[in-house]
Amino acid sequence: MAEHHTFKKIRKSLEETGVKFVRILWCDNANIIRGKAVHIEIWSCGF
């Protein structure tokens, strides 16, 4: 439950500063660095 509260605070902060997309970077099992831009409305639903 604490995680949900944290993401609400992060989303509020992003909205206040005008951020629309969050860039997520990760390294897959083949050691390839991948990235994705996610809209904050979609990002917050995933958590």
N, C-alpha and C positions, 0 to 999 in steps of 0.2 A: 504494500500500500504506500510505503514511503517513496518508492520509485515513481508512482503515478503522480504524487504531489511534486516531485522534483521536475518531471517533464512538463507539468502545468506551469511551473515557474519559468522554465526555459522557454516554453512557447510564448508566454506573456512577454518575456524580455525580447524575444525575436520580433514579435508583432510591434512592440513599442519602438524598436529601432528601424522598422520597415523592411526587415529581411523576409523574403518570400520563399527562397529555396535554401536547403541545407545540402552541402556537398559531403558525401560519405565515401571514404577511401578504405580499401581493404586489400589484402594479399590472399589470393586463392591457393589451393593445394598445389598448383603448378608453378607457384612463385611468380605469378603475373599480378601486377598491381592493377586493380580495377577501381573505377569510380562511378558514382551515380549522383545526380542532383535530384533531390526529392522536395516537393512542395511541403511547407510546414504543416498543412492540413493533413496530408497523407502520412507524413513522418510521425506526427503525434498519435495517429490512429494505430500505427504499427506497434506502439509501446503501450 
